Every structure is written in C-alpha cells, then in structure tokens.
Amino acid sequence: MALAGSPGAKKGILERLDSGEVVVGDGSFLITLEKRGYVKAGLWTSEAVVEHPSAVRQLHMEFLRAGSNVMQTFTFSASEDKMESQWEAVNTAACDLAREVANKGDALVAGGICQTSLYKHHKDEARIKKLFRQQLEVFTRKNVDFLIAEYFEHAEEAVWAVEVLKEARKPVAATMCIGPEGDMHGVTPGECAVKLVKAGASIVGVNCRFGPCTSLKTMRLMKEGLWASGLKAHLMVQPLGFHMPDCGKGGFVDLPEYPFALEPRVATRWDIQKYAREAYNLGVRYIGGCCGFEPYHIRAIAEELAPERGFLPPSSDKHGSWGSGLNTHTKPWIRARARREYWENLLPASGRPFCPSLSKPDA
C-alpha cells in the first residue's frame, strides 16, 4: 500500500466525515511534554508553546508523520482563569504552531478549549462563557478550521462551551471526560450526547480519563442515546493510552499511580490497533487519543485503518506491518515473531512480580 502523498486542496472536517472518511486525531501533549521536561504537573498548563515552541512543534510533527489528520492547538487550560495575563500569547502561539505543521500535510487545525476552574465553585454562566469567548476570539482571528470543546466532566458546562463556539460559524466537536456512569451530576452518556447535539455540536464523544475499552463502552451508550432521540451526529473518541479497567467514576486521576507511575499501564501498539478496529466497527469515524497516546499509538490507528483510508502514514516507512521487519533478524526465534498471530495473542508481562495488576481509586 502506498504512503500518504503530498498535501493538496484540503477538505473540511464535516466534508470528510460526511463522506465516511476516517479522521485520525492526534494524541498526548500534557503527559508527553511533562515527561520530556516542558510541562509542569499540577496546573497542567500549556505555556510551553511560548517557552519551548520547538518542543511543541516537534510533537505536532511526530503526530503528523504518524497519520494524524488534525493538529489540535495546545491550548489545554489556556484560559484567563488559569493563565492570567499569559492566556492570549499562549493561544496565539499555539494556533501558529499547529497551522505551521498542518500545512506540511493533509491536516486541519482545531482550536481547543476545556472545562474551567470556575464551574465547580460558582457556576456563573456569563463569567464562564466570557472565558470561552476570549479563546474563541483568538481562534477566529487565526482562522482555525474547526473547534473542539474537550475534557468536560459536567454536561452543563460543556453545553455552554458549545453554545459559545457556535458563534464562530465553524464546525464544533464536543467531547466529555466521562465513563459509562455519566457526568459528575449523574447525566448519562446518552443524555450528554443529546444535550451537546441540541446545543449545536456536529461531532460528539469522549476524551481522556478512561482507557480505550471503557471509552468505547461510553461511546456505545452515547450512540444509543442519540438514536433513541432521533438525533444524528458524527462520533469521536480520544481515550487514554493506558489500561484503566479499575477506574472509578472520576477516571485515572483518582488512581494512586496518577500521574507519575502510569508507565506499567501503557497500551501496546497492538492494543491500539484492536481499539481502532472496534471503534470503526462501532461507527466512530474520528479516532484519536489523549494522555499517554504516543505517536506510535497514532500510527497504529492509521495502519489498522489503512485499508479504509487507502494509504499508510509516512512513519510506516520505518515500521513493518505486524512486525514483518523482524524477518531480517539473525536469531530464528525472533524471526518467528514476524507475524500477526504472535502479537495479537501475546500476553505481555510487566516484569514486576510484587505488583498488583489492579489498583483501588483513592476517591
């Protein structure tokens, strides 16, 4: 199969999804850049776009080579309530970096906002919408291709975000950081999806907080809720790149390993190929990842869905399908691993004989 060619005229996000095209999202920025020394855990803010633009540009490029169709602005927690006077410079720089890299391939730029620090304490709709609107003004000035409201644990605040983003007259996607139990006020996944679509979102789904398996369970509930209400929307899923079957309602942030000891839970590339296929079979056409989702995980999505997309991503030039590159190894037992059946059926060991396989959430 041929590798992706040079970028030509770009179709918009809804044009792609309406035609049945698979859109591959990007992956982890906060967790990955924290590991690389450019983000500080705790506040998890995105000033690296100003302080270390080359690091953010490099990560965007890695996701582009891995097959991402979307360069999402690194603007997580980049609202005035969390960044004070830095917020505008950060949002502006993030748009410029995303556009610079998107122009090197067939990728779109998505301006992203997330939940505020105010909602849990004040629920001041006017004040919260003002924060969203400030970021939107930058995204509009920089002419991003579409908008994403992501990482919302309360449906009401997510609806407010969608209502503001719709003012730009660009396509809006909305994803919530919830599991099958629904949002923090008990709104079910199906009800969340209905509220977001009625607010104006064309694309709905989940991101972060939960692993691939749990996120797909939530997506199924969202899909069923939309169907029962007679509503239609494109589906989007961007889970963690970690196995999290032991999460409670709050997701991985409540587990004792968060955020500095998550490495034993990292999904393999083969796990992600399985996730990509299951998401596709569920009817999801915008498939990506969030925290812990490295570029090789995004490549796994692109490779699994290459038959549907019609091409492989550029980085597949250095990656043999299902380990086929091992055929050149000098040791016969390693050459024997150059087959799909081996990697699909492998149960990888953790190398930690005194560690449990599951944890108990602290909350």
Order of alpha helices (4+ residues) and beta strands (2+ residues): alpha-beta-alpha-alpha-alpha-beta-alpha-alpha-beta-alpha-beta-alpha-beta-alpha-beta-alpha-beta-alpha-beta-alpha-alpha-alpha-alpha
